Structures are given as C-alpha cells and as structure tokens.
C-alpha cells in the first residue's frame, strides 16, 4: 500500500513540475510574441516599399509584352499560386488559415492552377484538400535564407512562364499578414 502511495506522490510531484515548466514556456512565448509584433510594426514601411516596387516591376514586364494587363481579370489561361506557410511550432492555426483562404480563393477562379507551397505543413494541408501542388520550397530558417528562397521561386516561375506558349499568365501570392494579438489575416 505504501508503495502505491509513494508512487502517487512522485506522479503528483512530477505533474506539479510539468505545470511549472508549461507556465514558464507560456510566459516566454507571450514575451516573444510582443517582440515579434514590435518588429513587424518596425518593418511596415519597408514592406510597403517592397510591395510598391514589385507592383511596378510586374506592371512594366506585362506592358513590355504589348498586351493589356487588367488586374481584375479572372480569365488568364495560365494561373500560378505561391502559398507561404510556416514550419515553426507554436504558431496556432497559421497554416490552416492561409490554406483555407487559398482553397476558397482558387475555387472562385477559372482554370486549374499550378501551386507551389512554401513549407511542409501548408504543403500537406493543400494536398489533403485535393489541390494540384506542383512543388514545395523549404521555409527559410534565417533572414539570410530569404534571398535564396526568393531567387528559387523566381527561377521556377520564370522557367514555367518561358515553357508556356501563353503570355497571359497570372501569379497569385498567398500569405498571412500579422495582426495584433497573435492573429493572422490571409491576403493574396
């Protein structure tokens, strides 16, 4: 009987220790979220500049082909989608939110898209939904790895575009935009 009581005391003690560790991990995660939110706010102007520059580059490339480019057109004969996910832990429904948004948005567009996923988890989620995922890229594990990832995506999309006889191609980029309070807003 005392052996069972001692065993139960050890288990209760271990559960208490585990609860303490979990509390510490939650506090650390909350602290990190605040730091990341502050970093995101600091990068907002940079993001807007890059976004504007990209739109000008893409517009000039399209105008250089001699064809009209109507961004509201949903009749492109070739459609590509790049979906950015995360392979980090403790990100909640990050991948589910962007995958659901991608599935819904692509279902409303004509044609069958060629989809590339950035991240194992979002890749699996898109395949489970029955979408035709053409390929996958690894999520960069550092800031230095972002530029090579962008170069890989650009090379693959340019290769696809050059192999396609049709100039009328649209590329959709799906990603989450962080919001205050650990929430994400999917955008394309």
C-alpha positions as CSV (number, residue, x, y, z in Angstrom):
1,X,0.0,0.0,0.0
2,X,2.8,2.4,0.9
3,X,4.5,1.6,-2.4
4,X,1.4,2.8,-4.2
5,X,1.1,5.9,-2.1
6,X,4.8,6.8,-2.8
7,X,4.3,6.2,-6.5
8,X,1.3,8.5,-6.5
9,X,3.2,11.2,-4.6
10,X,6.0,11.0,-7.2
11,X,3.5,11.4,-10.0
12,X,1.8,14.3,-8.3
13,X,5.2,16.0,-7.8
14,X,6.1,15.4,-11.5
15,X,2.8,16.8,-12.6
16,X,3.5,19.9,-10.5
17,X,6.9,20.3,-12.0
18,X,5.5,19.9,-15.5
19,X,2.9,22.5,-14.8
20,X,5.6,24.9,-13.7
21,X,7.5,24.2,-17.0
22,X,4.4,24.8,-19.0
23,X,3.7,28.1,-17.2
24,X,7.3,29.3,-18.0
25,X,7.0,28.3,-21.6
26,X,3.7,30.2,-22.0
27,X,5.3,33.3,-20.4
28,X,8.3,33.1,-22.7
29,X,6.0,32.7,-25.8
30,X,4.0,35.7,-24.7
31,X,7.1,37.7,-24.4
32,X,8.4,36.6,-27.8
33,X,5.1,37.4,-29.5
34,X,5.4,41.0,-28.2
35,X,8.9,41.3,-29.6
36,X,7.8,39.9,-32.9
37,X,4.8,42.3,-33.1
38,X,7.1,45.2,-32.4
39,X,9.5,44.0,-35.2
40,X,6.6,43.7,-37.7
41,X,5.4,47.2,-36.9
42,X,9.0,48.5,-37.5
43,X,9.2,46.7,-40.9
44,X,5.8,48.0,-42.1
45,X,7.3,50.9,-44.1
46,X,9.9,48.6,-45.7
47,X,7.2,46.1,-46.6
48,X,5.1,48.8,-48.3
49,X,8.2,50.0,-50.3
50,X,8.9,46.5,-51.5
51,X,5.3,45.9,-52.3
52,X,5.1,49.1,-54.4
53,X,8.4,48.3,-56.2
54,X,7.2,44.7,-57.0
55,X,4.0,46.0,-58.5
56,X,5.8,48.5,-60.7
57,X,8.2,45.8,-61.9
58,X,5.4,43.4,-62.7
59,X,3.4,46.1,-64.4
60,X,6.4,47.1,-66.6
61,X,7.1,43.5,-67.5
62,X,3.5,43.0,-68.6
63,X,3.4,46.3,-70.5
64,X,6.6,45.3,-72.3
65,X,4.8,42.3,-73.8
66,X,2.4,44.6,-75.7
67,X,-0.7,43.1,-74.0
68,X,-3.1,44.9,-71.8
69,X,-2.9,43.9,-68.2
70,X,-6.1,44.1,-66.2
71,X,-5.5,43.1,-62.6
72,X,-9.2,42.5,-62.1
73,X,-9.3,40.0,-65.0
74,X,-10.0,36.5,-63.9
75,X,-9.7,34.8,-67.3
76,X,-6.0,34.1,-67.5
77,X,-5.4,30.9,-69.3
78,X,-2.4,30.0,-67.0
79,X,-2.6,30.6,-63.3
80,X,0.1,30.0,-60.7
81,X,-0.2,30.3,-56.9
82,X,2.5,30.6,-54.3
83,X,1.4,29.8,-50.8
84,X,3.5,30.8,-47.8
85,X,3.2,28.7,-44.7
86,X,5.2,28.1,-41.6
87,X,7.0,25.1,-40.2
88,X,7.6,26.7,-36.8
89,X,6.0,25.4,-33.7
90,X,3.5,27.4,-31.5
91,X,2.0,29.3,-34.5
92,X,-1.5,28.1,-33.9
93,X,-3.7,27.9,-36.9
94,X,-1.3,29.9,-39.2
95,X,-1.2,27.2,-41.9
96,X,-4.9,26.3,-41.6
97,X,-5.9,29.9,-42.1
98,X,-3.8,30.5,-45.2
99,X,-4.7,27.1,-46.7
100,X,-8.4,27.6,-46.2
101,X,-8.2,31.1,-47.7
102,X,-6.2,29.7,-50.7
103,X,-8.7,26.9,-51.3
104,X,-11.6,29.3,-51.2
105,X,-10.0,31.9,-53.4
106,X,-8.7,29.4,-56.0
107,X,-12.1,27.7,-56.2
108,X,-13.7,31.0,-57.3
109,X,-11.1,31.4,-60.2
110,X,-11.4,29.7,-63.5
111,X,-8.9,27.1,-64.6
112,X,-6.6,24.7,-62.8
113,X,-3.7,26.5,-61.0
114,X,-0.2,25.4,-60.6
115,X,0.6,25.7,-56.9
116,X,3.8,25.9,-55.1
117,X,3.9,25.7,-51.3
118,X,6.5,27.2,-49.0
119,X,6.6,24.9,-46.0
120,X,5.9,21.3,-45.3
121,X,2.8,21.9,-43.2
122,X,0.9,24.1,-45.6
123,X,2.0,21.7,-48.5
124,X,0.4,18.8,-46.7
125,X,-2.7,20.8,-45.9
126,X,-3.1,21.8,-49.6
127,X,-2.6,18.2,-50.8
128,X,-5.1,16.9,-48.2
129,X,-7.6,19.4,-49.8
130,X,-7.0,17.9,-53.2
131,X,-5.3,20.9,-54.8
132,X,-2.7,20.2,-57.5
133,X,0.5,21.2,-55.7
134,X,3.3,21.4,-58.3
135,X,6.2,21.8,-55.9
136,X,7.3,22.8,-52.5
137,X,10.0,25.0,-51.0
138,X,11.6,24.9,-47.6
139,X,10.7,27.7,-45.2
140,X,13.8,29.9,-44.6
141,X,15.3,29.3,-41.2
142,X,17.0,32.7,-41.0
143,X,16.9,36.1,-42.6
144,X,19.9,35.2,-44.7
145,X,18.0,32.3,-46.3
146,X,15.1,34.5,-47.5
147,X,17.0,35.9,-50.6
148,X,18.0,32.4,-51.9
149,X,14.3,31.3,-51.4
150,X,13.0,34.3,-53.4
151,X,15.6,33.5,-56.1
152,X,14.4,29.9,-56.3
153,X,10.8,30.9,-56.6
154,X,11.6,33.5,-59.3
155,X,13.7,31.0,-61.3
156,X,10.9,28.3,-61.2
157,X,8.2,30.8,-62.1
158,X,10.2,32.3,-65.0
159,X,11.0,28.7,-66.2
160,X,7.3,27.9,-66.1
161,X,6.4,31.1,-67.9
162,X,9.0,30.6,-70.6
163,X,7.9,27.0,-71.2
164,X,4.3,28.2,-71.6
165,X,3.4,29.4,-75.0
166,X,0.7,31.6,-73.5
167,X,1.8,35.1,-72.3
168,X,-1.5,35.7,-70.4
169,X,-0.4,34.3,-67.0
170,X,-1.4,35.4,-63.6
171,X,0.5,34.7,-60.4
172,X,-1.2,34.8,-57.0
173,X,0.8,35.0,-53.8
174,X,-1.0,33.9,-50.7
175,X,0.4,34.8,-47.2
176,X,-0.7,35.8,-43.8
177,X,-0.5,39.4,-42.6
178,X,0.2,39.6,-38.9
179,X,-2.3,41.4,-36.7
180,X,-2.1,42.5,-33.1
181,X,-2.9,39.8,-30.5
182,X,-1.3,36.8,-32.4
183,X,-4.0,36.8,-35.1
184,X,-3.4,36.5,-38.8
185,X,-5.2,37.9,-41.8
186,X,-4.8,35.9,-45.0
187,X,-4.1,38.0,-48.1
188,X,-3.3,37.4,-51.7
